[in-house]
């Protein structure tokens, strides 16, 4: 490693958070090198994780899931040395974080588990909150770099425990937004202005920073991504797997997962996770993938749909051809099918209308 670059920071993963952190660090005078699986025309973009490790002592990883984290660390491992400090910021299963840690520490390098809370704006302003786990020595070596993009560092404990905290906090976040979406449906049913609901919530004990940020956007139908549906869905799938492994009945989490899965089914995986409100805001224009006549047919059929008919639709949906718009959701359907019904009654109505129109 060139001595002149011993304070350089390497960032792997240029999604919403990785880009925000990179920009903030550079604005504050830090030399930053970057790598992403899809090449980007940005300054200091290097050819591989190994090349980045040769240039930087500190490496921050902002990739999206378990597989990406483990592949990235495996690519780094061959060139890691004792002076390297690797910080993994992905929200993944605790077992995946421990596996990544073992690969890094086997090379004598330092590993810090540091998932975070905060979205696009916090990353750009350097106001993330990191949940830090790992050996005390490793955390102290990483602290100056973590402080550069955060407003707080909360030390959690052993590797894997910070990931458990992150999953647990996201369970509450997802449930909060799902409950808010359903509450908007009730308010709408009685023709109460949404602004009155927002005012009531601001003076309610259950109001939170999440609602302060998301409720106006839900009311305004602004689902531009700060934290995407597909990422929150992944986190809720991890939570439900943890529940199964520990014999825990996570009913609220399973319900939140199902609604996120439904939005993914309709091609909204890249929207903000608050897009679960779309299902309940009926005055929105019909979905571009749905014929208006089919939507009306679903509404006309709704009183007559029985549980047995819903089961028939479920059986038919299992035979959909490979061209059906389910590429992102298919693995999720397979993993979740043993836990609970994946789609709610509203989706059965939509599916039934599509099958009916296809037979005419």
C-alpha positions in Angstrom: 0.0 0.0 0.0 1.5 3.4 -1.0 2.4 5.3 2.2 1.0 8.5 0.7 -2.5 7.0 0.6 -2.6 5.6 4.1 -5.5 7.9 5.0 -7.5 7.3 1.8 -11.0 5.9 2.2 -12.3 3.2 -0.2 -16.1 3.0 -0.7 -17.6 -0.1 -2.3 -21.2 0.2 -3.5 -22.5 3.4 -5.1 -26.2 3.0 -4.3 -28.1 5.8 -2.7 -26.2 5.6 0.6 -22.7 4.9 -0.9 -23.0 7.9 -3.3 -24.2 10.1 -0.4 -21.3 9.1 1.9 -18.8 9.5 -0.9 -20.0 12.9 -1.8 -20.0 14.0 1.8 -16.4 12.7 2.5 -15.1 14.4 -0.6 -16.7 17.7 0.3 -14.9 17.5 3.6 -11.5 17.0 2.0 -11.1 13.2 2.3 -9.4 11.3 -0.6 -11.9 8.7 -1.6 -11.6 5.8 -4.1 -14.7 3.9 -5.2 -15.8 0.7 -6.8 -19.2 -0.6 -7.9 -20.3 -3.8 -9.6 -21.8 -1.7 -12.4 -19.0 0.7 -13.6 -19.8 4.4 -13.0 -18.2 7.5 -14.7 -17.1 9.0 -11.5 -13.8 10.3 -10.1 -11.3 7.7 -8.7 -13.3 4.7 -9.9 -11.0 1.7 -9.7 -11.0 -1.7 -11.5 -11.7 -4.1 -8.6 -12.1 -4.4 -4.9 -8.5 -5.7 -4.7 -7.2 -2.6 -6.5 -9.1 -0.4 -4.1 -7.6 -2.3 -1.1 -4.1 -1.6 -2.5 -4.9 2.1 -2.5 -6.8 2.5 0.8 -6.3 1.4 4.4 -9.9 2.1 5.3 -12.7 0.3 3.3 -16.4 1.0 3.7 -18.8 -1.5 2.1 -22.3 -0.4 1.1 -23.6 -3.3 -1.0 -27.2 -4.4 -0.8 -27.5 -8.0 0.4 -25.8 -11.0 1.9 -24.5 -12.5 -1.4 -23.0 -9.2 -2.5 -21.3 -8.6 0.9 -19.7 -12.1 0.9 -18.6 -11.8 -2.7 -17.1 -8.4 -2.1 -15.2 -9.5 1.0 -13.9 -12.6 -0.8 -12.6 -10.4 -3.6 -10.8 -8.2 -1.0 -9.4 -11.0 1.1 -6.5 -11.9 -1.1 -4.9 -8.5 -0.7 -5.8 -7.6 2.8 -3.1 -6.9 5.3 -3.0 -6.2 9.1 -3.2 -2.4 8.6 -6.5 -2.7 6.7 -9.8 -1.8 8.5 -12.9 -3.1 6.7 -16.3 -1.7 7.7 -19.4 -3.6 6.5 -22.5 -1.4 6.4 -25.0 -3.8 4.7 -28.2 -4.9 6.4 -27.7 -8.7 6.3 -28.3 -11.8 8.4 -26.1 -12.0 11.4 -24.6 -15.3 10.1 -23.5 -13.6 6.9 -21.9 -10.8 8.8 -20.0 -13.3 11.0 -18.8 -15.1 7.8 -17.5 -11.9 6.3 -15.7 -11.1 9.5 -14.0 -14.5 9.5 -12.7 -14.0 6.0 -11.2 -10.6 6.9 -9.7 -11.5 10.2 -8.1 -14.6 8.7 -5.9 -12.2 6.9 -5.0 -10.4 10.1 -7.0 -7.3 9.1 -9.6 -5.6 11.2 -13.4 -6.0 10.7 -16.1 -3.8 12.0 -19.8 -4.5 11.6 -21.5 -1.1 11.2 -25.1 -1.1 9.8 -26.7 2.3 10.1 -29.9 4.2 10.3 -30.6 7.2 8.1 -31.4 7.5 4.5 -30.4 9.6 1.5 -30.4 13.0 3.2 -28.5 11.8 6.3 -25.8 10.2 4.1 -25.4 13.4 2.1 -25.1 15.5 5.2 -22.9 13.0 7.2 -25.6 12.4 9.7 -25.9 8.6 9.7 -26.1 6.7 13.0 -23.9 3.6 13.0 -24.5 0.5 15.1 -20.9 -0.7 15.6 -19.9 -4.3 16.5 -16.6 -6.1 16.7 -13.4 -6.2 18.7 -12.7 -3.0 20.7 -9.4 -2.4 18.9 -11.1 -2.7 15.5 -13.9 -0.3 16.4 -11.4 2.3 17.7 -9.4 2.1 14.5 -12.6 2.6 12.5 -14.0 5.4 14.7 -12.5 8.4 12.8 -13.8 7.2 9.5 -17.3 6.4 10.9 -17.4 9.8 12.6 -16.7 11.5 9.3 -20.1 10.4 7.9 -22.2 10.1 11.1 -23.7 12.1 14.0 -23.5 9.2 16.4 -21.9 5.8 16.8 -23.6 3.3 19.1 -21.4 0.4 20.2 -23.4 -2.8 20.3 -21.1 -5.8 21.0 -20.0 -8.9 19.2 -20.2 -9.4 15.4 -23.8 -10.3 14.5 -25.4 -8.4 17.3 -25.4 -5.0 15.5 -27.1 -6.7 12.5 -29.8 -8.1 14.8 -30.4 -4.5 16.1 -30.6 -3.2 12.6 -33.2 -5.8 11.6 -35.2 -5.2 14.7 -35.4 -1.4 14.2 -36.4 -1.9 10.5 -39.2 -4.2 11.7 -40.7 -1.3 13.6 -40.1 1.1 10.7 -41.8 -1.2 8.2 -44.7 -1.9 10.5 -45.1 1.9 11.2 -45.5 2.7 7.6 -47.8 -0.2 6.9 -50.0 0.9 9.8 -50.0 4.5 8.5 -51.0 3.3 5.0 -54.0 1.4 6.5 -54.9 4.4 8.7 -55.0 6.6 5.6 -57.4 4.1 4.0 -59.8 4.5 7.0 -59.6 8.3 6.9 -60.2 8.2 3.2 -63.3 6.0 3.6 -64.9 8.7 5.7 -63.9 11.6 3.4 -61.8 13.2 6.1 -59.0 15.5 4.6 -55.6 13.8 5.0 -54.3 17.1 6.4 -56.5 16.7 9.4 -55.1 13.2 10.0 -51.6 14.6 9.7 -52.4 17.3 12.3 -53.9 14.8 14.6 -50.9 12.5 14.4 -48.5 15.4 15.1 -50.2 15.7 18.4 -50.4 12.0 19.1 -48.1 10.0 21.4 -47.4 7.5 18.6 -45.9 10.2 16.3 -42.3 9.5 15.3 -39.5 10.8 13.2 -40.4 8.1 10.6 -44.0 9.5 10.3 -42.7 13.1 10.3 -40.6 12.2 7.2 -42.9 9.8 5.4 -46.5 10.8 6.1 -46.4 14.0 4.0 -44.8 12.1 1.1 -47.5 9.3 1.3 -50.2 11.9 1.3 -48.6 13.7 -1.6 -48.0 10.4 -3.5 -44.3 11.1 -3.6 -42.6 7.7 -3.6 -39.2 8.8 -4.9 -36.7 6.4 -3.3 -34.9 7.1 -0.1 -35.1 3.5 1.0 -36.4 1.2 -1.7 -39.2 -1.3 -1.4 -36.8 -4.1 -2.5 -34.4 -3.4 0.3 -37.0 -3.2 3.0 -38.5 -6.4 1.6 -35.2 -8.1 1.9 -34.9 -7.0 5.5 -38.3 -8.3 6.4 -37.5 -11.6 4.8 -34.4 -11.8 7.0 -36.5 -10.9 10.1 -39.0 -13.7 9.2 -36.2 -16.2 8.7 -34.8 -15.3 12.1 -38.3 -15.8 13.6 -38.6 -19.2 12.0 -35.2 -20.2 13.3 -36.0 -19.1 16.8 -39.6 -20.3 16.9 -41.0 -16.8 17.1 -44.4 -15.7 15.8 -43.6 -12.5 14.0 -47.1 -11.8 12.7 -46.8 -8.0 12.2 -43.5 -8.4 10.4 -44.9 -11.1 8.1 -47.8 -8.8 7.2 -45.5 -5.9 6.4 -43.4 -8.3 4.3 -46.4 -9.4 2.3 -47.4 -5.9 1.4 -43.9 -5.0 0.3 -43.9 -8.2 -1.8 -47.1 -7.1 -3.4 -45.6 -3.8 -4.4 -42.6 -5.7 -5.9 -45.0 -7.8 -7.8 -46.4 -4.7 -9.5 -42.9 -3.5 -10.5 -42.4 -0.9 -7.8 -39.4 -2.5 -6.1 -37.3 0.6 -6.8 -39.8 3.1 -5.3 -39.6 4.2 -1.7 -40.9 1.6 0.8 -43.7 4.0 1.7 -45.2 3.0 -1.7 -47.2 0.4 0.3 -49.7 3.3 0.6 -50.5 2.9 -3.1 -52.8 0.0 -2.4 -55.0 2.2 -0.2 -55.1 5.5 -2.1 -57.8 4.5 -4.5 -58.2 7.9 -6.2 -54.9 7.4 -7.9 -55.0 6.7 -11.7 -55.2 2.9 -12.6 -51.9 1.1 -12.7 -50.2 1.3 -16.2 -50.1 -2.5 -16.3 -53.8 -2.9 -15.6 -56.6 -2.3 -18.1 -59.3 0.1 -16.7 -62.0 -2.5 -17.6 -60.1 -5.1 -15.5 -59.9 -2.8 -12.5 -63.7 -2.1 -12.8 -64.4 -5.9 -13.1 -62.4 -6.5 -9.9 -64.4 -3.9 -8.1 -67.7 -5.4 -9.4 -66.6 -8.9 -8.3 -65.3 -8.0 -4.9 -68.5 -8.7 -2.9 -68.8 -12.2 -4.4 -65.2 -13.5 -3.9 -65.1 -16.3 -1.5 -62.2 -18.1 0.2 -62.6 -21.0 -2.2 -62.4 -18.8 -5.2 -59.3 -17.1 -3.8 -57.7 -20.6 -3.5 -58.6 -21.3 -7.1 -56.8 -18.1 -8.2 -53.8 -19.1 -6.1 -53.7 -22.4 -7.9 -53.9 -20.7 -11.3 -51.3 -18.2 -10.4 -48.8 -21.0 -9.7 -49.0 -21.9 -13.4 -48.1 -18.4 -14.7 -45.5 -18.6 -17.6 -42.0 -17.5 -17.1 -42.7 -14.2 -18.9 -45.1 -13.1 -16.1 -43.8 -9.9 -14.3 -42.4 -11.6 -11.3 -38.6 -11.7 -11.8 -37.6 -9.9 -8.6 -40.2 -11.4 -6.4 -39.9 -15.0 -7.4 -37.2 -16.0 -4.9 -39.1 -14.1 -2.2 -42.3 -16.1 -3.0 -40.4 -19.4 -2.7 -38.8 -18.5 0.6 -42.0 -17.1 2.2 -44.6 -19.6 1.0 -44.1 -21.9 3.9 -44.6 -19.1 6.4 -47.9 -17.4 5.5 -50.1 -16.5 2.5 -48.2 -14.0 0.5 -50.8 -11.9 -1.1 -53.8 -10.3 0.4 -57.4 -10.2 -0.8 -57.0 -7.1 -2.9 -54.4 -8.8 -5.0 -56.6 -11.9 -5.4 -59.3 -9.7 -6.9 -56.8 -8.1 -9.3 -55.5 -11.6 -10.4 -59.0 -12.9 -10.8 -60.0 -10.1 -13.0 -56.9 -10.6 -15.2 -57.6 -14.4 -15.6 -61.2 -13.7 -16.4 -60.3 -11.1 -19.0 -57.8 -13.5 -20.5 -60.4 -16.2 -21.1 -62.8 -13.9 -23.0 
